[in-house]
Amino acid sequence: MSYCYSYALWVVLACGLASCTTSRYYSPNTVHLPTISQKGEASVGGAFFSSPLSPNNQGWEAQVSYSPVAHLGVMASYFRNSYRDLLGARSNPFPGPSPSTLLFYGQTQFGEVGLGMYRHFGKNRDFLLSLYAAAGMGRTENQYPLDESGQLAFHAAWSFQRYSLQPGLRGEYKRLRYGAALRLSMVSYGSGRIDARIPYEELERIELLEATSPLYLGETYWTIGYRFKPLTLSLHSTSVALGQRAVRDLGLASHHASVMLSLDLHELRSKKKRKN
């Protein structure tokens, strides 16, 4: 009982800290590491994220996975992130004077689908090794208001695609479910609508983003969760490692944490069968 109480306190603290670092160019979604382990299994999960440390950044995401045949899984994810911040509040990596402080706000939407393989190993089949490939499309829309009402604003919007390869490992111990993965991604930015009246320094950054596209990112992920079948409450952390100096200067979002509630549909069906 004391163990459950301690874990509950830890989850409450994690909910307070879970957040996504703000970026108007790229924000990572939670790496989707499916829990399915045999034919016919399926799971769904959802999360809302915000944080007292980052009150101007919030959103939600959903994940679903299914195994149609043994050792083969399909998955899908959706991510929506809204944010606001100040331009000029951070150091300017470009030559010349920094821009005056200017409010911006916007949102990113992203959806992906994936296909992969999984296999058990270990003395008691406690570990699940998987390899998934995924492809997704997203859109970012930013606004730079010139007055407090926000009625007069300059706009910037563009679409992007992401292709990724994701090896991952999951394990279970009693009621704990944990895992780690590496997502190797290629993010390609397409054409968009960019208002030329946006501050020059901001236009420089957008131009740099387009010039370095596609971006090659390595994203690390870990998760730990507590199971009370058929539900699992878990903490997820995804961090982006950037290899290109020019891209690092853009200040892309480097970290995303969320607390997710997942439902294993096959365990729910098993419970109903036992009751009947």
N, C-alpha and C positions, 0 to 999 in steps of 0.2 A: 504494500500500500504506500509506504514511504517513497519507494522507487517511482510509482506513478505520480505522486505529488511533486517530487523533484523534477520529473520530466515535464509536467504541466507548467511549472514555473519557468523552465528553460524555454518552452515553446512560446509562452507569453512574452518573454524577453526577446526572442527571435522575431516575433511579429512586430515588436516595436522597432527593431533595427532593420527589418527587411526593406530594401529599397533598390532603385536602379539609378546609377549615376547619370546625371542629365547630360544629354548631347543632342544637338540639333542635326547631326549627320548620321550617326549610327548608334543604336542601343541594342545590346544582346538580349534575346529572349532566353528563357530557361531551356537548357539542353534537355531534349526529350529522351530519357533512358527508359524504354518500356519494361514492364514487370512481367509480361506474358512469358510462360515457360513451357507450354505445350499446346497442341492443336485444340482449337475451340475456345481458348481463353481470351478475355477482353477486359479492358480497364478504361476508365475515364477519370479525368482530374481537372480541377480548376483552382485558380488563385486570384486574389485581389492583392495588389501591393501598393504600399505607401509607407511613409516613415516620418516620425517627428524630426529626424535628422534631415529629411528632404521633403518637406510638406508640399512643395510645388511640383512634385513628380509622383504620378500615380497612374494606375491602369489595372488591367486584368489579362489573364491568359487561360487557355483551355487546351487540354491534350486528350487524345484518344488513341488506343492501340488495339490490334486484333491479330490473332494467329490463325489463318485459314487452313494451313497444313503444318505438320510437324517441322520444327526448326526454321520456319519462315514467318516473318511478322511484317505487318504494315502499320504505319502510324501517321497521325496528322496533328498539327499544332496551329493555334492562332494566338496572336499577341497584339495588344493595343496599349500604347503608352502615351500619356499626356504630360506636358512639362512646360515650365516657364522659368526664365532666368534673366540675368542682366549681361548684355554685351559690354566689354570694357572692364568688367569686374576682375578679370584675370590678366596675367601678363600677355603681352602681344608678341608672338614669335616672329613677326614680320618686321622688316626695317621701317623706320619712320614712326610718327607719333601714334599712340594708341587711340582707338576710337573713343568718343565720349560715351558715358554710360547710357545704354539704351535697352529697354525692356524687349524681350522677344518671348513668344509662346508658340506652341505647336503640338503636333501629335504624329506618331508613327504607327502604322498598321502593317502587320506581316503575317502571312499564312504559308505553311509548308506541308508537304507530304513526303513520306519516306518508305523505303523497302529495305529489309535486312534479314540477317540470319542470326540465330541464337543457339546456344548449346550449354547444357549443364556439365559441371565437373565438380570434383571434391568427394571426400569420403561419404558424406550424406547428401550429395547433390545440393550443397548449400550455396554454390556459386553459379552465376549465370553470365557467360561471356557472349557478347553480341557485337555485330558490325552492321551499321545502317548507313545507307546513302539517302540524302534528302535534297529536295529542290523546292524553292519557295519564291514568292513575289511579295513585295511590300511597297508602301508609299509613305513619303514624309511631306508634311505641309507645315510651313513656318510662317508666322506673321510678325511684323516689326511695327507696332503701333507708334504713331507720332504724338498722340495725346492720351490723356488718362481714360477717356471714354472708349478708346479702341476702335472708333468708327473710321478713322483715317489711318490706314496701315499699308505697308508694302508687303508683298507676298512672294514666297519662294516655295516651289513644290516640285518634286521629282519622284520617279519610280526607281526601284532597284530589284535585282534578282540575287539570290544567294544559293550556291550549290555547295554541299558539304558532305564529308565522309566522317563517320563517327564510331570509333571503337569504344566499347564500354564494358564495365564489370559491375555486377550486382552481387550482394551477399545478404544472408539473413542469419540472425542469431536470436533465438527465442522470439520476442516481440519486436526486435529491432530490424529494420531494413535499411541498408546503406549501399552506397555505390559511388563510382567515379567514371569519368569519361573525358575524352579529348575530341573536340570538334574542329576539324580542319576545313575552313570555309574560304570560298571565293565570292566576293561581293562585287557585283557589277552595277554601276549607276547608269540609268538611261537618261533620255532627254527630259527636260522639265520646263516649267514656266518660272523664270527668274526676273523679277522687277529690277530694272537697271537703276532705279532710284535708291535701292538698298545702300547703306554706307559702303564706301569703297573697300574698306578693310574686310568687310563681310563678303563682298563679291570676290575678293582675292582668295579667300578661304574656299568658297564654292568652286572657283576655277581650279584650285589645287586639288580638291576632291575629284573633280571630273578628269583632271590630267593624270592622276594616279590610279584611276579605275582601270581594271578591276583591283580591289584590295584583297590581299591574302592574309587571313587572320587565323591564329591558333587560339582556341578558346578552351579553357580548362573548367571542369565541373565536378562538384561533389554534392552528395545528398545524404541525409540521415533522417530516418522516420520511425515513428512508433505505430505499431499495427494493433487495431482492435477490429478484427475481421467482421465484415468485408472492407472496412475503411482503413486508410493509412493517412496519418497526419505527418507531414515531412517538411524539413527545411532544405532549400536548394540554393546553391551558390554557383554562378557562372562568371568567370573572369576572362577578359580578352588580353592576349599578349600581342602587341603590335611590333612588327619587324621593320617597318619602313620609317625612317626618321621624319620624313616630310609628313607622313600620315600621323605620327605621334604629335606633331605640332598642331594638328587640327583639334586635339583634345577630345577624341572620340570617347564615348562612354566605355569605361573599363570594367564595370562590375554590376551584376544584377543579382539580387537575393529575393526569394519569395517563399512564403509558407503556403503549401498546397494541400488540399484535401482530395484524396483519390479513392475511387470505388472499384474494387475488383468484381466485375459482373459475374464471373464464373463462381466465385465464392458465395455471392448472393443467391445464385441459382441452387448451389449445393445446400445452403441453409434451408431454403424453401422445400427442397426434396426431403431433407431429414425431418422437417416438421410434419410433412404429409405422410 
